[in-house]
Amino acid sequence: MGRYLLRRLIFVPIILFILITITFFLVRMAPGGPFSSERELPPGVEEALTKKYNLDGSLSSQYGRYLVGLLQGDLGPSLKQKDFSVNEIISNHLPPSILLGITALLISLFAGVVAGLVSASKSNSMLDYSTMAFAVIGISLPVFVFGPLLQTLFSRVFHILPVSGYKGISLHLILPAVTLGLPFAARFARLTRAGMLEVLSEDFITTARSKGLTERTIVLRHALKGALLPVVSFLGPAIASITTGSLVVEKIFNIPGLGREFVESALNRDYFMIMGTVIVYGTLIIVCNLAVDIVYGFLDPRVGNEN
């Protein structure tokens, strides 16, 4: 298991370095520049701004300078938000995105696993069919459709929840978290159901039943761990999708998260802000996938032993 974890850890900085390098050159090779869209710039101002932010050198020199600053923890200045560094912008807008993502993941895990267990326990019943039908709808319905539907139903019709905005851990978080988590709850439900049905057909479950154990004891004590392996394996892609999906949800519900800053920086060609958000998102996804690999290795020791 130790060698398994060590190999995973070695790949983390390598993947980050590749991500940073590819993003750096792709952004700067794209048509246009951070100041080319500005209107009515006096003569020489664009050239002065380019020189001020050290964008007048060759790509290789800019890349080397950026890596040096990155090693010192400096993500650079924002080219569009005056008097703000990328570090400051990220520290201000990252907490809402993290809170939204964690809440959506917890909701999707709880709802999906519970629905999958109920569906598996009532296999081939009307409850099973209806639960899986709702799961298919949840997977098929995009967040930019589901979000406005929830806003209309719970905010404008029943006046139960706020339509948008952000106030930390409050009622404002429920609708965006449910919107973001629904597709993954549906997938978790299907994975849990399939995993539980597979485990319940194993010989050791038959032995447990022959000993007179209750179905609840069999499910919770003997079958649940094996049934959750497909769920754990899907956590990595789910976290990545939740991270990227939050860009749309933050826009719909007017949440001042990092996703909105990323979209605006891409539209404005804010080189340093684009790099900063890509590094943050990339690091979060890589670390979360590493954590999922570790959890999977503990749940299924064969993975760690084989590697």
Summary of the structure (lengths in Angstrom):
residues: 307
radius of gyration: 23.9
end to end distance: 8.0
largest distance: 87.5
contacts: 969
relative contact order: 0.15
helix: 77%
strand: 1%
